[in-house]
Amino acid sequence: MTNGTGRLSGQVAWVTGAGSGIGEAAAQALAAEGALVVLSGRTREKLEHVARSIGAAASVEPGDMTVSADVRRIAEAILAAHGRIDIVVNNAGLNIAERAWDQLQPDGIEAVISGNLTSAFYVVQAVLPAMRSQGGGVLIHTASMAGRFINHLAGPTYTAAKHGVVAMSHSINMAECVNNIRSSVVLPGEVATPILDRRPVPVSQAERDRMAQSADVGDLIRYIACLPAHVCLNEVMITPTWNRGYVAALAK
């Protein structure tokens, strides 16, 4: 997919949660712009499938982003192989079906906070030293509309974790702008990704077809990564035109 002459030619991108959905789409879009992409996630087989779809520009470094040792090992492997990390797509995340307050259990709380917020911090901590030493870089974090607006749909744990991701991203800019490091947080509304399968109420294929698609968010991530180094897109929302929340409100 890469021609070596794109706007990201010569840059190295690390994409977490790259085995499907937004992570997969982001990896494909960045590779199409000439970046070398390193794919991480828990399931090697899924990552290798994505890597084959991209071609020689992609490599695989499996690991669990909720385990700090895995995150640091992967970052060190990328630096050993390529000498730099220019772009990070901090995309790993999850939700659970038993998400309401009267259903939550301690293991579910731990899984959602760890999978969405703690993991994001581990990735940032692992790459900032290299970005400082190389003179810059861009971090792009997948949050959610739940990171800005509170409702019942996403559940309190996911909502709190994604609010944390938004705050984390802005705090990076406050501290690292002097090092030419930029942090952007993407807040998608409903996107037709496998995470929908964890919804307590099933989502039909017809409803998924009207949602934003993974490729739409992947293209937005590509756009952010291609911005000039003197520009930071701090925070951006992307939602389906047929917004089910708006439609429900209009019907009342």
Residue, then its C-alpha position, 0 to 999 in steps of 0.5 A: m500500500t505504501n509507495g515510499t513517496g507519501r507525506l509520511s515517507g521515512q516516518v515510523a508509526w506505532v499503532t496499538g489496538a491495530g488488529s481490527g477497527i479504527g487501529e487497522a484503518a489507521a495503520q492502512a491509512l498511515a502506510a498509504e502515506g509512506a509511513l512504516v507501521v508497527l502493529s500492536g495488540r493482543t492477538r498475533e493472528k489478527l495483527e499478521h492479517v492486517a500486516r499482510s494487507i499492508g505489505a512490506a511497510a508493516s511489521v508486528e509486535p504483539g503485546d498487552m497494552t495493560v502490561s507495562a513491561d509489554v509496552r516498554r518491550i515493544a517501544e524498545a524493539i521499535l527503537a532498536a529496529h528503526g531508531r525512532i518513533d515519529i507517530v503513535v496511534n494510542n488506540a487500544g481500548l475495550n468496553i464490557a456488556e455489564r456496564a451499568w452501576d447495578q451490574l458492575q463488578p470489580d473485575g469489570i471496572e479494572a478491565v475497562i480502566s486498565g484497557n482504556l486509560t492505564s494502557a494509554f498512559y503506559v504507551v505515552q510514558a514509553v515513547l516520550p523520552a525517544m520523541r524528546s531526544q529525536g526532536g519531536g513527534v505526534l501522539i494521536h489518542t482514540a477517546s470517544m464522545a463519551g470523553r466529553f459528554i456523559n450518558h448511559l450508553a457507554g457506562p460510567t467506567y468507560t465514560a470516566a476512562k475516556h474523560g481521563v484520556v482527553a485530560m491526559s492528551h491536553s496535559i501532554n501538550m502543556a508539558e511537551c510543546v517546548n519539545n516539539i511534541r504534539s498530542s491530539v485526541v480523537l473523539p468518535g461518536e458511534v463507529a461501526t467497529p467490533i466493540l459494538d458487539r459488547r453493547p447490552v442492546p444488539v446493534s443491527q447491520a442497518e444501524r451500523d451501515r449508517m454509522a461512521q466507519s473505521a476508514d473514516v476515522g483512520d482517514l482523520i488520523r492520517y490527516i492529523a499525522c500529516l499536519p506540519a510540525h508547527v500545528c497541533l490539532n488538540e481535540v476533534m470530534i467525528t460523528p455519523t450524520w445520522n446521529r442516533g442520539y439526535v434522532a431519538a431526541l427529535a422523536k420525543 
